[in-house]
């Protein structure tokens, strides 16, 4: 099942990349739990499809010229660690950001039930029971 989980997460990123957000949401359980990076004060927690839509809208709306690149998917059984790179400029601050970002996707029966973001590689690896 774990390789299937990797493919589900790949489907989400592929759909996001081409702007097909309904296809990405088809992979989410209706009560999905969504956590932004713990070290960013306004990223917070969202639940369900409407909560995730609001969270993503807030996140993307806070950037000018935002871009995300998926670099790796790591199989961790019922979890998948996505390693990406994002860059952009804060809309209000004008501060430019270019850094690695990590998402831990937890799946159950082919659906994402939880997504947690991290800005720290070690924390992300520990979240899936791995270490460098």
N, C-alpha and C positions, 0 to 999 in steps of 0.2 A: 504493500500500500504506500510506502514512503516515496517511491519514484512517482507514483500517481499524484501524491501531494505536491511534489516539485512541479509537475506539469500544471496543476491547478494554479499555483502561484505564478508560473510563467504566463499562463493565460491571462491572469489579472494584469500583469505588467504590459503584456502585448496589447491588451484592450485599452489600457490607459494611454499607451504610446500613440495609438491611432485615434484616440478621442472617443472610443466606444465605451462610455461609462456604464451603460446598461449591461453590457456583456461582462464587465468586471463585477458588477453587483450581483449577477447571477451566481457567482461563486461564494457569496457571503451568506451565512446563516442569518435569518431574520432578526435574531437577537445578538448579532456580533458585538463584541466588546472591542473598542478602538482606543488605544493609548498613544498619545504623542510622546516625544522625548521627555523623560522625567526632569531634565535640567532646563527645560524651557517653560517658563511660568504660564504662558497662555495656551499651551498645547493641550493639556487636560485629557479628559476621558469623554468618550461618546459611546452610545449604545444604540443598536438597531440601524436600519438603513438610513432613516432620516437623520439620526445623530451623526452618522459617518458623512453623509452628504454635507451637513452643516460644517463639520470639522474640516473637511477637505476644502470647502468653499472659503472658509476663514483662512486656512493655511495658504492656499494658492492666491487668494486676494491680498495677502500681506506682502507679496513679492512683485517686483518689476523684473521682466526677463528671466523668469524661473525656468530651469531646465533640470531634468533628472535622467541619469543614465544607469541602467541596471548592469552590474559588473559580474555578479556571481550569485548562484543559488546553491545553498548547502543543505543537503538532506540530513535531517535529524529526527527521523521517525515520524511522529505525528506533528512535528514542527519543521518549518523550513526557514532558514536564515537567509535573507536577501541582503546582499552587499551592493550598495549603490553609491553614486556620487551625485551630489546636487550642488547647483550654483545659482546665484541670482543676486539681486540687490533689493534690500528692504525698501518697501514703498515709502514709509514714513521717515526712516532713518537715512536712507541712501547708502547704508553699509553693505559692502559686497561680501558674500559668503561663498566659499568653495570648499567643500569638505565631504568626507565619506559619511554615509548615514546607513544605518542598519535597521531592518525590520524583521521581527520574529513573528511568523505566521503560524498559528495553531489551527490544525484541521481535525474535523471529526466527520467521518463518513463522507469525505469528498467536499466538505464545505468549510470555509474559514469561520471559526467561532471566536477568534481573538487575534488582534494584531497589536504588537507593541514595538515602538520605535526607540532606537538608542543612537546616541552620537558617539558612543565609546565601544570599540571593538571587543575589548575584554568583557564588558558587561553583557554585550549581545551573545558572545560565545558561552558565557556562564549561564545565560537564560535558557539555552538549549542543551545544557549539560556537556558542553565541549570546552576545551581550553586550547590556547595556542601552543 
